[in-house]
Amino acid sequence: MPFELAQTGLPVSTYIVLGLVVLLVGAALFIVARALRRHNKNNQF
């Protein structure tokens, strides 16, 4: 990550919120992919 990002004037809470959003989106995609895989192959865990 370049140091210029720290000089844009964004507060630290903005980066925390962005990180939480990324984690939530990643978790949602993981759950959807796992559900689709389970729906396609019911005989496998």
mmCIF entry with sequence, helices, sheets and N, C-alpha, C, O atoms, coordinates in Angstrom:
data_MODEL
# 
_entry.id   MODEL 
# 
_entity.id                         1 
_entity.type                       polymer 
_entity.pdbx_number_of_molecules   1 
# 
_entity_poly.entity_id                      1 
_entity_poly.type                           'polypeptide(L)' 
_entity_poly.nstd_linkage                   no 
_entity_poly.nstd_monomer                   no 
_entity_poly.pdbx_seq_one_letter_code       MPFELAQTGLPVSTYIVLGLVVLLVGAALFIVARALRRHNKNNQF 
_entity_poly.pdbx_seq_one_letter_code_can   MPFELAQTGLPVSTYIVLGLVVLLVGAALFIVARALRRHNKNNQF 
_entity_poly.pdbx_strand_id                 A 
# 
loop_
_entity_poly_seq.entity_id 
_entity_poly_seq.num 
_entity_poly_seq.mon_id 
_entity_poly_seq.hetero 
1 1  MET n 
1 2  PRO n 
1 3  PHE n 
1 4  GLU n 
1 5  LEU n 
1 6  ALA n 
1 7  GLN n 
1 8  THR n 
1 9  GLY n 
1 10 LEU n 
1 11 PRO n 
1 12 VAL n 
1 13 SER n 
1 14 THR n 
1 15 TYR n 
1 16 ILE n 
1 17 VAL n 
1 18 LEU n 
1 19 GLY n 
1 20 LEU n 
1 21 VAL n 
1 22 VAL n 
1 23 LEU n 
1 24 LEU n 
1 25 VAL n 
1 26 GLY n 
1 27 ALA n 
1 28 ALA n 
1 29 LEU n 
1 30 PHE n 
1 31 ILE n 
1 32 VAL n 
1 33 ALA n 
1 34 ARG n 
1 35 ALA n 
1 36 LEU n 
1 37 ARG n 
1 38 ARG n 
1 39 HIS n 
1 40 ASN n 
1 41 LYS n 
1 42 ASN n 
1 43 ASN n 
1 44 GLN n 
1 45 PHE n 
# 
_struct_asym.id          A 
_struct_asym.entity_id   1 
# 
loop_
_struct_conf.conf_type_id 
_struct_conf.id 
_struct_conf.pdbx_PDB_helix_id 
_struct_conf.beg_label_comp_id 
_struct_conf.beg_label_asym_id 
_struct_conf.beg_label_seq_id 
_struct_conf.pdbx_beg_PDB_ins_code 
_struct_conf.end_label_comp_id 
_struct_conf.end_label_asym_id 
_struct_conf.end_label_seq_id 
_struct_conf.pdbx_end_PDB_ins_code 
_struct_conf.beg_auth_comp_id 
_struct_conf.beg_auth_asym_id 
_struct_conf.beg_auth_seq_id 
_struct_conf.end_auth_comp_id 
_struct_conf.end_auth_asym_id 
_struct_conf.end_auth_seq_id 
_struct_conf.pdbx_PDB_helix_class 
_struct_conf.details 
_struct_conf.pdbx_PDB_helix_length 
HELX_P HELX_P1 AA1 PHE A 3  ? GLN A 7  ? PHE A 3  GLN A 7  5 ? 5  
HELX_P HELX_P2 AA2 VAL A 12 ? ASN A 40 ? VAL A 12 ASN A 40 1 ? 29 
# 
_struct_conf_type.id          HELX_P 
_struct_conf_type.criteria    ? 
_struct_conf_type.reference   ? 
# 
loop_
_atom_site.group_PDB 
_atom_site.id 
_atom_site.type_symbol 
_atom_site.label_atom_id 
_atom_site.label_alt_id 
_atom_site.label_comp_id 
_atom_site.label_asym_id 
_atom_site.label_entity_id 
_atom_site.label_seq_id 
_atom_site.pdbx_PDB_ins_code 
_atom_site.Cartn_x 
_atom_site.Cartn_y 
_atom_site.Cartn_z 
_atom_site.occupancy 
_atom_site.B_iso_or_equiv 
_atom_site.pdbx_formal_charge 
_atom_site.auth_seq_id 
_atom_site.auth_comp_id 
_atom_site.auth_asym_id 
_atom_site.auth_atom_id 
_atom_site.pdbx_PDB_model_num 
ATOM 1   N N  . MET A 1 1  ? 0.838   -1.186  0.000  1.00 0.00 ? 1  MET A N  1 
ATOM 2   C CA . MET A 1 1  ? 0.000   0.000   0.000  1.00 0.00 ? 1  MET A CA 1 
ATOM 3   C C  . MET A 1 1  ? 0.881   1.247   0.000  1.00 0.00 ? 1  MET A C  1 
ATOM 4   O O  . MET A 1 1  ? 1.693   1.420   0.908  1.00 0.00 ? 1  MET A O  1 
ATOM 5   N N  . PRO A 1 2  ? 0.741   2.093   -0.971 1.00 0.00 ? 2  PRO A N  1 
ATOM 6   C CA . PRO A 1 2  ? 1.567   3.313   -1.009 1.00 0.00 ? 2  PRO A CA 1 
ATOM 7   C C  . PRO A 1 2  ? 1.219   4.244   0.147  1.00 0.00 ? 2  PRO A C  1 
ATOM 8   O O  . PRO A 1 2  ? 0.104   4.220   0.668  1.00 0.00 ? 2  PRO A O  1 
ATOM 9   N N  . PHE A 1 3  ? 2.183   5.055   0.533  1.00 0.00 ? 3  PHE A N  1 
ATOM 10  C CA . PHE A 1 3  ? 1.996   5.947   1.683  1.00 0.00 ? 3  PHE A CA 1 
ATOM 11  C C  . PHE A 1 3  ? 1.063   7.099   1.347  1.00 0.00 ? 3  PHE A C  1 
ATOM 12  O O  . PHE A 1 3  ? 0.568   7.767   2.255  1.00 0.00 ? 3  PHE A O  1 
ATOM 13  N N  . GLU A 1 4  ? 0.807   7.352   0.059  1.00 0.00 ? 4  GLU A N  1 
ATOM 14  C CA . GLU A 1 4  ? -0.048  8.476   -0.316 1.00 0.00 ? 4  GLU A CA 1 
ATOM 15  C C  . GLU A 1 4  ? -1.474  8.285   0.187  1.00 0.00 ? 4  GLU A C  1 
ATOM 16  O O  . GLU A 1 4  ? -2.200  9.260   0.384  1.00 0.00 ? 4  GLU A O  1 
ATOM 17  N N  . LEU A 1 5  ? -1.880  7.027   0.395  1.00 0.00 ? 5  LEU A N  1 
ATOM 18  C CA . LEU A 1 5  ? -3.243  6.776   0.861  1.00 0.00 ? 5  LEU A CA 1 
ATOM 19  C C  . LEU A 1 5  ? -3.458  7.346   2.257  1.00 0.00 ? 5  LEU A C  1 
ATOM 20  O O  . LEU A 1 5  ? -4.577  7.719   2.609  1.00 0.00 ? 5  LEU A O  1 
ATOM 21  N N  . ALA A 1 6  ? -2.390  7.416   3.056  1.00 0.00 ? 6  ALA A N  1 
ATOM 22  C CA . ALA A 1 6  ? -2.525  7.923   4.419  1.00 0.00 ? 6  ALA A CA 1 
ATOM 23  C C  . ALA A 1 6  ? -2.614  9.443   4.435  1.00 0.00 ? 6  ALA A C  1 
ATOM 24  O O  . ALA A 1 6  ? -2.918  10.019  5.480  1.00 0.00 ? 6  ALA A O  1 
ATOM 25  N N  . GLN A 1 7  ? -2.361  10.110  3.317  1.00 0.00 ? 7  GLN A N  1 
ATOM 26  C CA . GLN A 1 7  ? -2.358  11.568  3.285  1.00 0.00 ? 7  GLN A CA 1 
ATOM 27  C C  . GLN A 1 7  ? -3.581  12.130  2.570  1.00 0.00 ? 7  GLN A C  1 
ATOM 28  O O  . GLN A 1 7  ? -3.605  13.316  2.242  1.00 0.00 ? 7  GLN A O  1 
ATOM 29  N N  . THR A 1 8  ? -4.603  11.299  2.320  1.00 0.00 ? 8  THR A N  1 
ATOM 30  C CA . THR A 1 8  ? -5.794  11.792  1.637  1.00 0.00 ? 8  THR A CA 1 
ATOM 31  C C  . THR A 1 8  ? -6.756  12.446  2.610  1.00 0.00 ? 8  THR A C  1 
ATOM 32  O O  . THR A 1 8  ? -7.743  13.040  2.177  1.00 0.00 ? 8  THR A O  1 
ATOM 33  N N  . GLY A 1 9  ? -6.501  12.357  3.926  1.00 0.00 ? 9  GLY A N  1 
ATOM 34  C CA . GLY A 1 9  ? -7.348  12.993  4.913  1.00 0.00 ? 9  GLY A CA 1 
ATOM 35  C C  . GLY A 1 9  ? -8.484  12.116  5.388  1.00 0.00 ? 9  GLY A C  1 
ATOM 36  O O  . GLY A 1 9  ? -9.355  12.590  6.118  1.00 0.00 ? 9  GLY A O  1 
ATOM 37  N N  . LEU A 1 10 ? -8.505  10.847  4.999  1.00 0.00 ? 10 LEU A N  1 
ATOM 38  C CA . LEU A 1 10 ? -9.562  9.955   5.464  1.00 0.00 ? 10 LEU A CA 1 
ATOM 39  C C  . LEU A 1 10 ? -9.273  9.515   6.893  1.00 0.00 ? 10 LEU A C  1 
ATOM 40  O O  . LEU A 1 10 ? -8.137  9.173   7.222  1.00 0.00 ? 10 LEU A O  1 
ATOM 41  N N  . PRO A 1 11 ? -10.303 9.523   7.750  1.00 0.00 ? 11 PRO A N  1 
ATOM 42  C CA . PRO A 1 11 ? -10.088 9.057   9.126  1.00 0.00 ? 11 PRO A CA 1 
ATOM 43  C C  . PRO A 1 11 ? -9.870  7.556   9.175  1.00 0.00 ? 11 PRO A C  1 
ATOM 44  O O  . PRO A 1 11 ? -10.180 6.834   8.228  1.00 0.00 ? 11 PRO A O  1 
ATOM 45  N N  . VAL A 1 12 ? -9.326  7.097   10.305 1.00 0.00 ? 12 VAL A N  1 
ATOM 46  C CA . VAL A 1 12 ? -9.026  5.673   10.447 1.00 0.00 ? 12 VAL A CA 1 
ATOM 47  C C  . VAL A 1 12 ? -10.309 4.854   10.422 1.00 0.00 ? 12 VAL A C  1 
ATOM 48  O O  . VAL A 1 12 ? -10.310 3.716   9.954  1.00 0.00 ? 12 VAL A O  1 
ATOM 49  N N  . SER A 1 13 ? -11.418 5.435   10.930 1.00 0.00 ? 13 SER A N  1 
ATOM 50  C CA . SER A 1 13 ? -12.676 4.684   10.971 1.00 0.00 ? 13 SER A CA 1 
ATOM 51  C C  . SER A 1 13 ? -13.149 4.333   9.570  1.00 0.00 ? 13 SER A C  1 
ATOM 52  O O  . SER A 1 13 ? -13.820 3.319   9.376  1.00 0.00 ? 13 SER A O  1 
ATOM 53  N N  . THR A 1 14 ? -12.801 5.172   8.582  1.00 0.00 ? 14 THR A N  1 
ATOM 54  C CA . THR A 1 14 ? -13.204 4.866   7.206  1.00 0.00 ? 14 THR A CA 1 
ATOM 55  C C  . THR A 1 14 ? -12.548 3.578   6.734  1.00 0.00 ? 14 THR A C  1 
ATOM 56  O O  . THR A 1 14 ? -13.197 2.740   6.108  1.00 0.00 ? 14 THR A O  1 
ATOM 57  N N  . TYR A 1 15 ? -11.249 3.418   7.035  1.00 0.00 ? 15 TYR A N  1 
ATOM 58  C CA . TYR A 1 15 ? -10.561 2.184   6.635  1.00 0.00 ? 15 TYR A CA 1 
ATOM 59  C C  . TYR A 1 15 ? -11.125 0.982   7.388  1.00 0.00 ? 15 TYR A C  1 
ATOM 60  O O  . TYR A 1 15 ? -11.211 -0.113  6.834  1.00 0.00 ? 15 TYR A O  1 
ATOM 61  N N  . ILE A 1 16 ? -11.513 1.186   8.664  1.00 0.00 ? 16 ILE A N  1 
ATOM 62  C CA . ILE A 1 16 ? -12.094 0.086   9.440  1.00 0.00 ? 16 ILE A CA 1 
ATOM 63  C C  . ILE A 1 16 ? -13.425 -0.330  8.829  1.00 0.00 ? 16 ILE A C  1 
ATOM 64  O O  . ILE A 1 16 ? -13.692 -1.522  8.679  1.00 0.00 ? 16 ILE A O  1 
ATOM 65  N N  . VAL A 1 17 ? -14.266 0.644   8.473  1.00 0.00 ? 17 VAL A N  1 
ATOM 66  C CA . VAL A 1 17 ? -15.568 0.332   7.866  1.00 0.00 ? 17 VAL A CA 1 
ATOM 67  C C  . VAL A 1 17 ? -15.367 -0.367  6.532  1.00 0.00 ? 17 VAL A C  1 
ATOM 68  O O  . VAL A 1 17 ? -16.063 -1.339  6.234  1.00 0.00 ? 17 VAL A O  1 
ATOM 69  N N  . LEU A 1 18 ? -14.421 0.115   5.721  1.00 0.00 ? 18 LEU A N  1 
ATOM 70  C CA . LEU A 1 18 ? -14.157 -0.535  4.431  1.00 0.00 ? 18 LEU A CA 1 
ATOM 71  C C  . LEU A 1 18 ? -13.691 -1.967  4.639  1.00 0.00 ? 18 LEU A C  1 
ATOM 72  O O  . LEU A 1 18 ? -14.101 -2.865  3.904  1.00 0.00 ? 18 LEU A O  1 
ATOM 73  N N  . GLY A 1 19 ? -12.850 -2.185  5.622  1.00 0.00 ? 19 GLY A N  1 
ATOM 74  C CA . GLY A 1 19 ? -12.385 -3.542  5.906  1.00 0.00 ? 19 GLY A CA 1 
ATOM 75  C C  . GLY A 1 19 ? -13.524 -4.450  6.330  1.00 0.00 ? 19 GLY A C  1 
ATOM 76  O O  . GLY A 1 19 ? -13.589 -5.606  5.910  1.00 0.00 ? 19 GLY A O  1 
ATOM 77  N N  . LEU A 1 20 ? -14.431 -3.931  7.168  1.00 0.00 ? 20 LEU A N  1 
ATOM 78  C CA . LEU A 1 20 ? -15.575 -4.735  7.599  1.00 0.00 ? 20 LEU A CA 1 
ATOM 79  C C  . LEU A 1 20 ? -16.479 -5.061  6.420  1.00 0.00 ? 20 LEU A C  1 
ATOM 80  O O  . LEU A 1 20 ? -16.979 -6.181  6.312  1.00 0.00 ? 20 LEU A O  1 
ATOM 81  N N  . VAL A 1 21 ? -16.693 -4.089  5.532  1.00 0.00 ? 21 VAL A N  1 
ATOM 82  C CA . VAL A 1 21 ? -17.537 -4.329  4.355  1.00 0.00 ? 21 VAL A CA 1 
ATOM 83  C C  . VAL A 1 21 ? -16.914 -5.407  3.482  1.00 0.00 ? 21 VAL A C  1 
ATOM 84  O O  . VAL A 1 21 ? -17.614 -6.297  2.997  1.00 0.00 ? 21 VAL A O  1 
ATOM 85  N N  . VAL A 1 22 ? -15.593 -5.333  3.279  1.00 0.00 ? 22 VAL A N  1 
ATOM 86  C CA . VAL A 1 22 ? -14.919 -6.344  2.458  1.00 0.00 ? 22 VAL A CA 1 
ATOM 87  C C  . VAL A 1 22 ? -15.054 -7.724  3.096  1.00 0.00 ? 22 VAL A C  1 
ATOM 88  O O  . VAL A 1 22 ? -15.292 -8.715  2.406  1.00 0.00 ? 22 VAL A O  1 
ATOM 89  N N  . LEU A 1 23 ? -14.900 -7.780  4.426  1.00 0.00 ? 23 LEU A N  1 
ATOM 90  C CA . LEU A 1 23 ? -15.030 -9.070  5.109  1.00 0.00 ? 23 LEU A CA 1 
ATOM 91  C C  . LEU A 1 23 ? -16.448 -9.607  4.985  1.00 0.00 ? 23 LEU A C  1 
ATOM 92  O O  . LEU A 1 23 ? -16.641 -10.803 4.763  1.00 0.00 ? 23 LEU A O  1 
ATOM 93  N N  . LEU A 1 24 ? -17.450 -8.729  5.128  1.00 0.00 ? 24 LEU A N  1 
ATOM 94  C CA . LEU A 1 24 ? -18.845 -9.175  5.033  1.00 0.00 ? 24 LEU A CA 1 
ATOM 95  C C  . LEU A 1 24 ? -19.152 -9.672  3.629  1.00 0.00 ? 24 LEU A C  1 
ATOM 96  O O  . LEU A 1 24 ? -19.810 -10.699 3.466  1.00 0.00 ? 24 LEU A O  1 
ATOM 97  N N  . VAL A 1 25 ? -18.680 -8.950  2.609  1.00 0.00 ? 25 VAL A N  1 
ATOM 98  C CA . VAL A 1 25 ? -18.927 -9.375  1.226  1.00 0.00 ? 25 VAL A CA 1 
ATOM 99  C C  . VAL A 1 25 ? -18.242 -10.709 0.959  1.00 0.00 ? 25 VAL A C  1 
ATOM 100 O O  . VAL A 1 25 ? -18.825 -11.597 0.337  1.00 0.00 ? 25 VAL A O  1 
ATOM 101 N N  . GLY A 1 26 ? -17.011 -10.852 1.425  1.00 0.00 ? 26 GLY A N  1 
ATOM 102 C CA . GLY A 1 26 ? -16.304 -12.113 1.226  1.00 0.00 ? 26 GLY A CA 1 
ATOM 103 C C  . GLY A 1 26 ? -17.002 -13.266 1.921  1.00 0.00 ? 26 GLY A C  1 
ATOM 104 O O  . GLY A 1 26 ? -17.110 -14.356 1.359  1.00 0.00 ? 26 GLY A O  1 
ATOM 105 N N  . ALA A 1 27 ? -17.480 -13.039 3.142  1.00 0.00 ? 27 ALA A N  1 
ATOM 106 C CA . ALA A 1 27 ? -18.193 -14.096 3.861  1.00 0.00 ? 27 ALA A CA 1 
ATOM 107 C C  . ALA A 1 27 ? -19.488 -14.453 3.141  1.00 0.00 ? 27 ALA A C  1 
ATOM 108 O O  . ALA A 1 27 ? -19.837 -15.630 3.042  1.00 0.00 ? 27 ALA A O  1 
ATOM 109 N N  . ALA A 1 28 ? -20.205 -13.446 2.637  1.00 0.00 ? 28 ALA A N  1 
ATOM 110 C CA . ALA A 1 28 ? -21.459 -13.711 1.922  1.00 0.00 ? 28 ALA A CA 1 
ATOM 111 C C  . ALA A 1 28 ? -21.194 -14.529 0.661  1.00 0.00 ? 28 ALA A C  1 
ATOM 112 O O  . ALA A 1 28 ? -21.922 -15.480 0.373  1.00 0.00 ? 28 ALA A O  1 
ATOM 113 N N  . LEU A 1 29 ? -20.157 -14.165 -0.092 1.00 0.00 ? 29 LEU A N  1 
ATOM 114 C CA . LEU A 1 29 ? -19.830 -14.920 -1.307 1.00 0.00 ? 29 LEU A CA 1 
ATOM 115 C C  . LEU A 1 29 ? -19.431 -16.344 -0.959 1.00 0.00 ? 29 LEU A C  1 
ATOM 116 O O  . LEU A 1 29 ? -19.785 -17.280 -1.676 1.00 0.00 ? 29 LEU A O  1 
ATOM 117 N N  . PHE A 1 30 ? -18.693 -16.518 0.141  1.00 0.00 ? 30 PHE A N  1 
ATOM 118 C CA . PHE A 1 30 ? -18.275 -17.864 0.549  1.00 0.00 ? 30 PHE A CA 1 
ATOM 119 C C  . PHE A 1 30 ? -19.491 -18.712 0.921  1.00 0.00 ? 30 PHE A C  1 
ATOM 120 O O  . PHE A 1 30 ? -19.573 -19.882 0.547  1.00 0.00 ? 30 PHE A O  1 
ATOM 121 N N  . ILE A 1 31 ? -20.442 -18.117 1.662  1.00 0.00 ? 31 ILE A N  1 
ATOM 122 C CA . ILE A 1 31 ? -21.645 -18.861 2.072  1.00 0.00 ? 31 ILE A CA 1 
ATOM 123 C C  . ILE A 1 31 ? -22.481 -19.220 0.847  1.00 0.00 ? 31 ILE A C  1 
ATOM 124 O O  . ILE A 1 31 ? -22.985 -20.338 0.748  1.00 0.00 ? 31 ILE A O  1 
ATOM 125 N N  . VAL A 1 32 ? -22.633 -18.274 -0.094 1.00 0.00 ? 32 VAL A N  1 
ATOM 126 C CA . VAL A 1 32 ? -23.425 -18.546 -1.302 1.00 0.00 ? 32 VAL A CA 1 
ATOM 127 C C  . VAL A 1 32 ? -22.768 -19.649 -2.115 1.00 0.00 ? 32 VAL A C  1 
ATOM 128 O O  . VAL A 1 32 ? -23.453 -20.549 -2.600 1.00 0.00 ? 32 VAL A O  1 
ATOM 129 N N  . ALA A 1 33 ? -21.441 -19.591 -2.273 1.00 0.00 ? 33 ALA A N  1 
ATOM 130 C CA . ALA A 1 33 ? -20.746 -20.617 -3.056 1.00 0.00 ? 33 ALA A CA 1 
ATOM 131 C C  . ALA A 1 33 ? -20.888 -21.975 -2.387 1.00 0.00 ? 33 ALA A C  1 
ATOM 132 O O  . ALA A 1 33 ? -21.090 -22.983 -3.065 1.00 0.00 ? 33 ALA A O  1 
ATOM 133 N N  . ARG A 1 34 ? -20.782 -22.009 -1.053 1.00 0.00 ? 34 ARG A N  1 
ATOM 134 C CA . ARG A 1 34 ? -20.911 -23.281 -0.351 1.00 0.00 ? 34 ARG A CA 1 
ATOM 135 C C  . ARG A 1 34 ? -22.341 -23.823 -0.473 1.00 0.00 ? 34 ARG A C  1 
ATOM 136 O O  . ARG A 1 34 ? -22.537 -25.028 -0.632 1.00 0.00 ? 34 ARG A O  1 
ATOM 137 N N  . ALA A 1 35 ? -23.326 -22.943 -0.398 1.00 0.00 ? 35 ALA A N  1 
ATOM 138 C CA . ALA A 1 35 ? -24.719 -23.385 -0.525 1.00 0.00 ? 35 ALA A CA 1 
ATOM 139 C C  . ALA A 1 35 ? -24.985 -23.918 -1.931 1.00 0.00 ? 35 ALA A C  1 
ATOM 140 O O  . ALA A 1 35 ? -25.676 -24.923 -2.096 1.00 0.00 ? 35 ALA A O  1 
ATOM 141 N N  . LEU A 1 36 ? -24.433 -23.244 -2.947 1.00 0.00 ? 36 LEU A N  1 
ATOM 142 C CA . LEU A 1 36 ? -24.634 -23.717 -4.321 1.00 0.00 ? 36 LEU A CA 1 
ATOM 143 C C  . LEU A 1 36 ? -23.967 -25.067 -4.519 1.00 0.00 ? 36 LEU A C  1 
ATOM 144 O O  . LEU A 1 36 ? -24.517 -25.946 -5.181 1.00 0.00 ? 36 LEU A O  1 
ATOM 145 N N  . ARG A 1 37 ? -22.774 -25.231 -3.940 1.00 0.00 ? 37 ARG A N  1 
ATOM 146 C CA . ARG A 1 37 ? -22.085 -26.508 -4.082 1.00 0.00 ? 37 ARG A CA 1 
ATOM 147 C C  . ARG A 1 37 ? -22.879 -27.621 -3.385 1.00 0.00 ? 37 ARG A C  1 
ATOM 148 O O  . ARG A 1 37 ? -22.976 -28.736 -3.899 1.00 0.00 ? 37 ARG A O  1 
ATOM 149 N N  . ARG A 1 38 ? -23.442 -27.311 -2.216 1.00 0.00 ? 38 ARG A N  1 
ATOM 150 C CA . ARG A 1 38 ? -24.225 -28.313 -1.506 1.00 0.00 ? 38 ARG A CA 1 
ATOM 151 C C  . ARG A 1 38 ? -25.509 -28.625 -2.265 1.00 0.00 ? 38 ARG A C  1 
ATOM 152 O O  . ARG A 1 38 ? -25.983 -29.761 -2.246 1.00 0.00 ? 38 ARG A O  1 
ATOM 153 N N  . HIS A 1 39 ? -26.071 -27.627 -2.929 1.00 0.00 ? 39 HIS A N  1 
ATOM 154 C CA . HIS A 1 39 ? -27.309 -27.855 -3.678 1.00 0.00 ? 39 HIS A CA 1 
ATOM 155 C C  . HIS A 1 39 ? -27.046 -28.686 -4.920 1.00 0.00 ? 39 HIS A C  1 
ATOM 156 O O  . HIS A 1 39 ? -27.890 -29.486 -5.324 1.00 0.00 ? 39 HIS A O  1 
ATOM 157 N N  . ASN A 1 40 ? -25.879 -28.503 -5.530 1.00 0.00 ? 40 ASN A N  1 
ATOM 158 C CA . ASN A 1 40 ? -25.565 -29.264 -6.741 1.00 0.00 ? 40 ASN A CA 1 
ATOM 159 C C  . ASN A 1 40 ? -25.179 -30.703 -6.406 1.00 0.00 ? 40 ASN A C  1 
ATOM 160 O O  . ASN A 1 40 ? -25.485 -31.619 -7.169 1.00 0.00 ? 40 ASN A O  1 
ATOM 161 N N  . LYS A 1 41 ? -24.513 -30.906 -5.275 1.00 0.00 ? 41 LYS A N  1 
ATOM 162 C CA . LYS A 1 41 ? -24.087 -32.256 -4.888 1.00 0.00 ? 41 LYS A CA 1 
ATOM 163 C C  . LYS A 1 41 ? -24.643 -32.541 -3.501 1.00 0.00 ? 41 LYS A C  1 
ATOM 164 O O  . LYS A 1 41 ? -24.005 -32.233 -2.495 1.00 0.00 ? 41 LYS A O  1 
ATOM 165 N N  . ASN A 1 42 ? -25.824 -33.126 -3.451 1.00 0.00 ? 42 ASN A N  1 
ATOM 166 C CA . ASN A 1 42 ? -26.464 -33.366 -2.161 1.00 0.00 ? 42 ASN A CA 1 
ATOM 167 C C  . ASN A 1 42 ? -25.842 -34.550 -1.438 1.00 0.00 ? 42 ASN A C  1 
ATOM 168 O O  . ASN A 1 42 ? -25.973 -34.659 -0.219 1.00 0.00 ? 42 ASN A O  1 
ATOM 169 N N  . ASN A 1 43 ? -25.160 -35.449 -2.169 1.00 0.00 ? 43 ASN A N  1 
ATOM 170 C CA . ASN A 1 43 ? -24.627 -36.648 -1.535 1.00 0.00 ? 43 ASN A CA 1 
ATOM 171 C C  . ASN A 1 43 ? -23.246 -36.404 -0.938 1.00 0.00 ? 43 ASN A C  1 
ATOM 172 O O  . ASN A 1 43 ? -22.707 -37.284 -0.266 1.00 0.00 ? 43 ASN A O  1 
ATOM 173 N N  . GLN A 1 44 ? -22.655 -35.219 -1.171 1.00 0.00 ? 44 GLN A N  1 
ATOM 174 C CA . GLN A 1 44 ? -21.338 -34.919 -0.610 1.00 0.00 ? 44 GLN A CA 1 
ATOM 175 C C  . GLN A 1 44 ? -21.459 -33.756 0.363  1.00 0.00 ? 44 GLN A C  1 
ATOM 176 O O  . GLN A 1 44 ? -22.267 -32.846 0.176  1.00 0.00 ? 44 GLN A O  1 
ATOM 177 N N  . PHE A 1 45 ? -20.638 -33.806 1.407  1.00 0.00 ? 45 PHE A N  1 
ATOM 178 C CA . PHE A 1 45 ? -20.697 -32.749 2.419  1.00 0.00 ? 45 PHE A CA 1 
ATOM 179 C C  . PHE A 1 45 ? -20.008 -31.489 1.903  1.00 0.00 ? 45 PHE A C  1 
ATOM 180 O O  . PHE A 1 45 ? -19.951 -30.483 2.610  1.00 0.00 ? 45 PHE A O  1 
# 
